[in-house]
Amino acid sequence: MLTVASLGSAYQDGIVDTGREPHFLFFVSFLLTFGFIRTSTHMIRAQVKWWPGNVEVGGTHIHHLVWGILLLLICGYVAISIDPDSPWREIIAVLFGVGTGLTLDEFALWLNLKDVYWEKQGRASIDAVVIATAISGLLLVSLRGWIDVTTEVADEVQALVGAAGILGVVLALINAAKEKFGMVVWSVLVPVVGIPSAFRLAKPRSVWARLARPCAWSALVCAAKFAAAIPV
């Protein structure tokens, strides 16, 4: 019971809470369906008496990729047009996984447009399933991590843009006080451009120059008084 509870907690934390449950259900149902249908075809080929045979309509063998395609069409339409909420979203994910497993198991047939299931070309079906499994599994494990990284990067970029904007405003004010009005516009548009002019001397009659002289004089007086107060 403790193990079941631990697995349930891990599933809740790692799959459900991270929004990956539909993807996980698709992945599992896809693999289970492929394993089942591949076993079924081997049982039919071995002519196991108690195992159900092929589905035929009017003497025509209906390949299981037909049912897979129908499932994919129905699930795709429902997902796009209705966009169902839970639990129907999870049910659609399972059915979509079943349809994918049925269809890819006969990938070689719709690639070559002929029944090559048991021939050398039929190996393409296995290759397609392996590739689909690898991609789906990789996305299941890594997609959320990439989303989190993207979100963090977006937040950092937003912070950098905000800091650059504030810097641009400060530089624009300094350049305006120094009567370097051309650099005011550039400081707002491209803050880095306004940095050199912000450190250069202001025009003699600018607000910056008029304020700088008294401030500089006051600073020199204070420094002199401080130096005089220091005992030799």
C-alpha positions, 0 to 999 in steps of 0.5 A: 500500500505504501508503494502504491501511495508513493507511485500515486504521489509521484504520478500526481507531482510529476505528471498531473501537476506539470500538465503532462497527463494527456501526453503521458496517456498518449505515450502509454496507450500508443506503446500498449496498442502497438505491442498488442496489435503486433502480438495479434498479427503473430498469433493470426499468422501462427493460426492460433485457433482460439485467437480472433482472426482478421476482420473481413467485409465482403471478402476484403481484409480490413487492415488495422491501419484503417481503424487507426486512421478513423480514430486519428480523424475523429480524435483530431476533429474533436480536439480541434473543434470541441477542445474538451475539458478533463476527463474527456481530454485524457480520453481523447489522448488515449484514443489518439494513442491507440489510433497512432499505434494501429496506424504506425504498425502498418506504416510500411503498407501506406508507404509502399501502397501494398501489403508488405507487412511480413516482407523485408520492406515491412521493417519500415513499420518497426523503424517508424514506431521506434522513431515515434517512441523516441520523439514522444518520450523525449518530448514527454521528459524534456518538454516541460523543462524546455518550457520552464527554461523558456519562461525563465529566459523570458523573465530575464529578458524582460528584466534586462529590457526594463533595466535598459529602459530605466537607464535610457531615461536616466541618460536622457535626463542627464543629456538634457541637463547638459543641453545635448538634446540630440543625444536625448533621443538616442539615449531613449532609443539606444541607451548605450549610445547615450553613455559617452555623452553623459560623461562628457562636459556639459555646455557652459550655460546648461542646467547641469553646469549651473548646478555642478559649479555650486555642488563642486564648490561645496564639495571642495569646501567640505573637503578642506574643512575636513582636512583642516580638522584632521590633527597633524 
